[in-house]
Amino acid sequence: MVMDKISISTLGKFVGEEVTVKGWLYNKRSSGKIKFIVLRDGSGYLQCIYFKGNVSPEIFELADKLGQESSIAVTGKVKEEKRAPGGYELDATGLEVINEAIDYPITLKEHGTEFLMDHRHLWLRSSKQVAILKIRHRIVKAIRDFFDNKGFTLMDPPILTPAACEGTSTLFETPYFDLGKAYLTQSGQLYAEAGAMALGKVYTFGPTFRAEKSKTRRHLTEFWMVEPEVAFNDLNDNMDLAEEFLEYVVQTVISEMTEELKVLERDTTKLQKVKRPLPRISYDEAVEILKKNGVDFEWGNDLGGADETIISNEFDMPVMVHRYPSAVKAFYMKRDPENPKLALAVDVLAPEGYGEVIGGSQREDDFDALLKRIEDNELPREAFEWYLDLRKYGSVPHSGFGLGLERTVSWICGLDHIRETIPFPRMIYRITP
């Protein structure tokens, strides 16, 4: 039987046994007749101790001269040590070099952001970046678990689309054979609506693209979104689903990613308060909050990032802002029957200045009303004939929302900039490495 490779995270099963662990040299130090090597393998960190009398002079010298990020295999006996990273250490007796790294460019000293971004392929190896990527992974799993356990069906929408979903000014355009132009998707929502009419409850989860010329700490040009869509749900149902979903994701991360959050030095006090019911305020009430705080805000404008921060600072948990002016919202959002100037829309604003993490609405289910919006927005009807068909054949009230994965990761991790939330960020001024 072939034995599985031993990872650092599983060393608790091998206390008192001699094992070989493969990984990369993360750090080292020397104390006379003792050499300490910290090994990382992606699953954790392991302190390996070389005593001069227990190993050959060649191994002892090798342990001293190896460069940071050299790939190595360390052999030794597993010991329990509560003070050590992960609770175990290796009384090392062997050392094999797989590849020697010389002059690794990212050291423990401070580096500028541009330098780190230019070396993003290597920066990913640092303890903070590893923690962020592991939390991102757990958030993704929590998202899938939530919807899968509630009877939703995952549906994969196209990346290449024939028309805009949100607005024509933020599209990435590409030639498409003899058929003219295609566009990188801004959202899977329109296709999710078709799925909801077939399956009742669906969600899409994939990359989306916005050619928005924003340089803020909240914006990427390529990011991931999860978008549930539910037949027969109105705006209130949609808000109920959004708050239940957000609570599940945040509380899962807090309970299962304790060590990673510690690495990030994340204060989870406010995250622990993300529990139902979340506060709900109307756009009108949001405007009053802004005016109370001295903001000269004109009713009818969309909320900017600074506005969202002021509003969210009034609460110690995410706040839901609903019923925005229809003029600032997308064509597919249903109007409030009690006030047609308002859209049945909702945004969820995260606390601590992280802004909108969820945006959603009840969708327009009336054929004539939707057709008029398409015409008013000067969108090509032929590109939306299939979307109009959904209103011709068995139309029902339905709603959904989108959650931006990277903004959510940024908020939960307490990061200063969204660029650290995705392995290789794409921004208006960066497309490398």
Rosetta blueprint (number, residue, H / E / L):
1 M L
2 V L
3 M L
4 D L
5 K L
6 I E
7 S L
8 I H
9 S H
10 T H
11 L H
12 G H
13 K H
14 F H
15 V E
16 G L
17 E L
18 E E
19 V E
20 T E
21 V E
22 K E
23 G E
24 W E
25 L E
26 Y E
27 N E
28 K E
29 R E
30 S E
31 S E
32 G L
33 K L
34 I E
35 K E
36 F E
37 I E
38 V E
39 L E
40 R E
41 D L
42 G L
43 S L
44 G L
45 Y E
46 L E
47 Q E
48 C E
49 I E
50 Y E
51 F E
52 K H
53 G H
54 N H
55 V L
56 S L
57 P H
58 E H
59 I H
60 F H
61 E H
62 L H
63 A H
64 D H
65 K H
66 L L
67 G L
68 Q L
69 E L
70 S L
71 S E
72 I E
73 A E
74 V E
75 T E
76 G E
77 K E
78 V E
79 K E
80 E E
81 E L
82 K L
83 R L
84 A L
85 P H
86 G H
87 G H
88 Y E
89 E E
90 L E
91 D E
92 A E
93 T E
94 G E
95 L E
96 E E
97 V E
98 I E
99 N E
100 E L
101 A L
102 I L
103 D L
104 Y L
105 P L
106 I L
107 T L
108 L L
109 K L
110 E L
111 H L
112 G L
113 T H
114 E H
115 F H
116 L H
117 M H
118 D H
119 H L
120 R H
121 H H
122 L H
123 W H
124 L L
125 R L
126 S L
127 S H
128 K H
129 Q H
130 V H
131 A H
132 I H
133 L H
134 K H
135 I H
136 R H
137 H H
138 R H
139 I H
140 V H
141 K H
142 A H
143 I H
144 R H
145 D H
146 F H
147 F H
148 D H
149 N H
150 K L
151 G L
152 F L
153 T E
154 L E
155 M L
156 D L
157 P L
158 P L
159 I L
160 L E
161 T E
162 P L
163 A L
164 A L
165 C L
166 E L
167 G L
168 T H
169 S H
170 T H
171 L L
172 F L
173 E E
174 T E
175 P E
176 Y L
177 F L
178 D L
179 L L
180 G L
181 K E
182 A E
183 Y E
184 L E
185 T L
186 Q L
187 S L
188 G L
189 Q H
190 L H
191 Y H
192 A H
193 E H
194 A H
195 G H
196 A H
197 M H
198 A H
199 L H
200 G L
201 K E
202 V E
203 Y E
204 T E
205 F E
206 G E
207 P E
208 T E
209 F E
210 R L
211 A L
212 E L
213 K L
214 S L
215 K L
216 T L
217 R L
218 R L
219 H L
220 L L
221 T L
222 E E
223 F E
224 W E
225 M E
226 V E
227 E E
228 P E
229 E E
230 V E
231 A E
232 F L
233 N L
234 D L
235 L H
236 N H
237 D H
238 N H
239 M H
240 D H
241 L H
242 A H
243 E H
244 E H
245 F H
246 L H
247 E H
248 Y H
249 V H
250 V H
251 Q H
252 T H
253 V H
254 I H
255 S H
256 E H
257 M L
258 T H
259 E H
260 E H
261 L H
262 K H
263 V H
264 L L
265 E L
266 R L
267 D L
268 T L
269 T L
270 K L
271 L H
272 Q H
273 K H
274 V L
275 K L
276 R L
277 P L
278 L L
279 P L
280 R E
281 I E
282 S E
283 Y H
284 D H
285 E H
286 A H
287 V H
288 E H
289 I H
290 L H
291 K H
292 K H
293 N L
294 G L
295 V L
296 D L
297 F L
298 E L
299 W L
300 G L
301 N L
302 D L
303 L L
304 G L
305 G H
306 A H
307 D H
308 E H
309 T H
310 I H
311 I H
312 S H
313 N L
314 E L
315 F L
316 D L
317 M L
318 P L
319 V E
320 M E
321 V E
322 H E
323 R E
324 Y E
325 P E
326 S H
327 A H
328 V H
329 K L
330 A L
331 F L
332 Y L
333 M E
334 K L
335 R E
336 D E
337 P L
338 E L
339 N E
340 P E
341 K E
342 L E
343 A E
344 L E
345 A E
346 V E
347 D E
348 V E
349 L E
350 A E
351 P L
352 E L
353 G L
354 Y L
355 G E
356 E E
357 V E
358 I E
359 G E
360 G E
361 S E
362 Q E
363 R E
364 E L
365 D L
366 D L
367 F H
368 D H
369 A H
370 L H
371 L H
372 K H
373 R H
374 I H
375 E H
376 D H
377 N L
378 E L
379 L L
380 P L
381 R H
382 E H
383 A H
384 F H
385 E H
386 W H
387 Y H
388 L H
389 D H
390 L H
391 R H
392 K H
393 Y L
394 G L
395 S L
396 V L
397 P L
398 H E
399 S E
400 G E
401 F E
402 G E
403 L E
404 G E
405 L H
406 E H
407 R H
408 T H
409 V H
410 S H
411 W H
412 I H
413 C H
414 G L
415 L L
416 D L
417 H L
418 I H
419 R H
420 E H
421 T H
422 I L
423 P L
424 F L
425 P L
426 R L
427 M E
428 I L
429 Y L
430 R E
431 I L
432 T L
433 P L
